[in-house]
Amino acid sequence: LPHLPRLVKRINQTAATIREMKPDIVVTVDAPSFTLRVADKLRGSGIPIVHYVAPQAWAWRSGRAKTLGKRVNHLMALLPFEVPFFAEHGLPTDYVGHPAIESALAGDGKSFRQKHGIADTAPLLCVVPGSRTSEVRHMLPVFAEAVERLIDRYRNLQVVIPMAPNVASLVETQTRDWPLPVLRVTDPAERFDAFAASDVAMAKSGTVTLELGLARVPMAVGYKVSALTAFIVRRMPIAVKYASLVNLLVDREIIPELIQENCSAEAMADKVGYLLGSAEARAAQQKGFDEALHVLGDADPPPSRRAAQVVLDLIGKRET
C-alpha cells in the first residue's frame, strides 16, 4: 500500500508515453498488476496489445480469461495447454514455448564443479528457497533443518544455493552457520551451471521446478505460506491437481510435493534422502522430465525467437 501512489503514477506515465509514441504494437510482459493496468489505459487508442506470459487463469477461474480478452488483443503462452484454454474464451493465443528451455539445457555442470573445487564424486544438493523475502523466510528454516537431518546419512554432502540478488543478504545470513560446505551463487550466469552440477535439489514450488526438471535434476518440492494466506487460498476455486509445473505437464506426480502442513523438515529430508540414495528413483524422475520436455516441444527455434516472430507477423498483418 505505501507504494500504491507511485505505482499508479508509473502506470499513467507509461500509458501516456505509449499514446504519444503511437507504436505499431505494444508487447506487455508478465507482471499483470502493472502491465494489464497499462493496457486498460490504452483502450480506444487503436494500438494492438500483445501480452507475453499468460496469467494462470487456468489454475483459478475461467472468468479471468474472459477479462483478459477484453484487455489485450493477443496472447503469447509459455505452456501448450494454455492455448486451447484461452482460445475457448475468445482470446487469440500462440504457443511460443517456455524460456526455461533455452537456458536450463545449457548448463555446464562439469566446469562448475571444477571451478568451485567440488569433487566429481561429492554429492551436491541444490537448495532453492525462493526469490521473494517472504518465501525465503518461510522455506529456508524448513530446508535448513532438512539439511541437518541429511548430514547424518551423507557426511560428505555439499550444498549449492543459487540466490536471487534481492534475497542474497537474507540467505547468506540464514545459512552462515550451516554445518557443511555451502556455496552461494549470485551470478545469474552460473545459475544453470549450478543446476547441471547438482545431484538432487530441494526447491520452493515455482518456475524453478521446471528449470531444474529441464536440467534433469531430481528434486523434492515444498511450499509454505502464512496461516492467514493458507486460510484464504483454501477457500478459492483451484482447478489444478499439482503445484509443480513438471507434474502439471505430465499430469501425474513424478516430483513429490510437500505443501503447507506437509512441508516439514522431516518429510523433506526423507524425500531428498531417498533420491540421494537411489539411482533408480533419480532415473524415474528424469524419465518424467523427458516427458515434460516432449510436451513443451522442440527447442528449435528457441522460444524467444518464436515470440519475436509472432510480434512481427502481427505487425505485418496490421500493415497489409
QUIQUI-V528162 format. One record per helix or strand of 2 or more residues. SS is the DSSP state (alpha for helix, beta for strand). FROM is the first residue (numbers start at 1). TO is the last residue. Records with the same first field share a line. If there is no record, write none. Layout:
SS=FROM-TO / FROM-TO
This chain:
alpha=4-21 / 32-41 / 57-60 / 63-71 / 81-88 / 100-104 / 109-115 / 133-151 / 165-175 / 188-197 / 207-214 / 227-233 / 245-250 / 260-262 / 265-277 / 279-296 / 303-319
beta=25-29 / 48-52 / 74-77 / 93-95 / 124-128 / 158-162 / 182-185 / 200-204 / 218-223 / 256-259
